[in-house]
Amino acid sequence: MPDLPDPSPATSVSTLEQVGALASRLVHDLANHLCIISGNATFAELILDDRERVAAAIRAIVQASELAGRLLGRCGELREKLTEGMAPGAVAEIATVLSRRYGSDTAWRLNLAPGLSGRVPLPTRWVALAVQQILVETNADHGEIHVERFVRPWIEAPSTAPPGHEFLLIRIHYDADAPIPLKEIRETYGNFSFLAAYELIRNCGGRTEFTTSATPRHQEALVYLPLKGDSAPS
């Protein structure tokens, strides 16, 4: 795959912003680990019989994990506010940025559905970063990018949109030997920029999916972003 151009103002995201997005995932993972520690420590206490000193130490572990859990619960409140204060991205601007980057690239065919309008909860540069990092992670060197409106029956927290709400859908078709290793990336925190964009999309009520078609080597990445009207989201 040819080298991608240096980030432009439309696609650059500061390291601090990426750390903020990724921190939400770290909070989630730490909370899960603390639950495991607490559960195993409680079980060990029940089977230790008269080993009082060891039991006391384990009780202290349980108490510490509970306190840490409450602290992480407060961090979770900040996680839900991660996208607050971000300027919404105008769909027309997103289409312009994608056209500028991929419209003249002979390796990629860009298809924009007619009449696209409205706004999504993320700034345009974050949307552009997500597309760019999907291509980097898949190592795809050619394919198709489709941008359209779509209605899904689900909506993810913290969004309050009802089922059936409209989404901006970015579909990326490409050929690859295997699907993108999303589980591995999430567990190892590989490709920092990709995971940060993935997490921020999820936090704003969006969704990212990767599928494999019946055609050998044909893969598809789908990015769903909640779609608002022409005015900025409230």
Order of alpha helices (4+ residues) and beta strands (2+ residues): alpha-alpha-beta-alpha-beta-beta-alpha-beta-beta-alpha-alpha-beta-beta
